[in-house]
Amino acid sequence: MLVAWTVAYNFQERISDRQLISIAATDAAKWNLGSITYTSAGELIASNPGCCVVRRSNHQWLEFPARLYEGGVSLVQMSYLIESPPKPRYYFREVAIDASGRILEARGIEENTRERW
């Protein structure tokens, strides 16, 4: 029974990287962390090109339950501007998202430089 469930689960449609980034950016746009506010996920992404990376494995958050079945949990890492120059501040955020698109956990920290992938 467990083998059948695992095989069926692995063949279900997976959420694309673009969809995962949209889910994380939509949630991030809700928070006002500095003088720069974003009204939508699209605005946040457009204002911060290259801000987001999706990780599906090899991250401490993804050790379990991702070890049981690939693609069960994904992590979106974001780095976006929250304060304007001359003293820019960035927010580095990690968002764990399950296979149904639900945010499981999010955490972040302010930085003085932008994280580069």
N, C-alpha and C positions, 0 to 999 in steps of 0.2 A: 504494500500500500504506500509506504513512504517513497519507494523508488518511483512509482507511478506519479505521485504528487510532484516529486522533484523534476521529473521529465516534463510533465505538463506545465509546471511553473516556468521552467527554462525556455519553453517555446512560446510563452505569452508575449504579446507586443511590449517592447520596452519603451520607456520614455526617452525621447531624443535629448541630446545635449542642449539643443536650443530651448526645448521645453523646460528642462531642469534649470537653466540659467534664467529663463523668464519667471519661473516660480520663485527663485531666490531673489531676483531683482525686484519683483512685485512686493515681496515682504520687506526688503530693505528700504524701498521708497516710502514705506509707511512711517519710518522712524526719522525724526529730526535730530541729527547728531551734531550739527554745527550750523554755520551761517548759510550753507548751501543746502537747499531742499530740492527734492526731486518729486515731481507730480505723478510720474509713472515709471514702470520698468523700462520702457523704451527711451525715455529721457535720460535715465541713469546710465543705461548702456551706451547711448549715443554720445553722452558727455564724457564717458570714460572708456574709450576704445581699448580693447584687450583687457578689460577689467575682470573677466570671469574665466575660470577653468573648471572643468568637470573631472572628478576623479572617481573611478568605479572600483578601484582596488589599491593596495599598497598605501593605506593611510590608517592611523591608529583607530579612528572611529569605525573603520570598515572591517575590522577583524572579525566581528561577529554581528549579525548573522550572515554576512557575505561569504564566510567560509563554507556555509552549508549550501548556498546556491548563488551563483554569480548574478549580479545585477539587482539583488534585493534592496540594497541601500547604495545611494550615490552621494557624493559630497561635491558641493559647489563652493569654490574658493573665489572670493571677490576682493578687489582693492579699488576703492573709489574716493574721489575728492569730497571732503566735507567742510573745508575752510579754504578760502581763496588766498592766492599769493598776496603779499610778499612772504607770509609765513604759512605756507600751505600745510594742511593736515589731511591725512588719508585715514580711511577706516578699512581694516582688514577683517573680513568676515568669512566664517565657514558655516555652511548650512547642510545638515544631513537630511536627505529626502528619501522616502521609501518608494517602493515600486508603484504605488498608487498616486504619487505626487504629493503626499502629505509631508509637511516639514516635521521631522522628529525632534531636532534640536538645532539651535543656532548659537554661535558665540562669536565675539569679535573684540578687537582692540584698536585703539587709535595709534597712528604712526606718523612720523615726520617725513618719511619718504614712501614712495609708492613701491609696493612689492612687485617685482618683475618675475614673470614665469620663465 
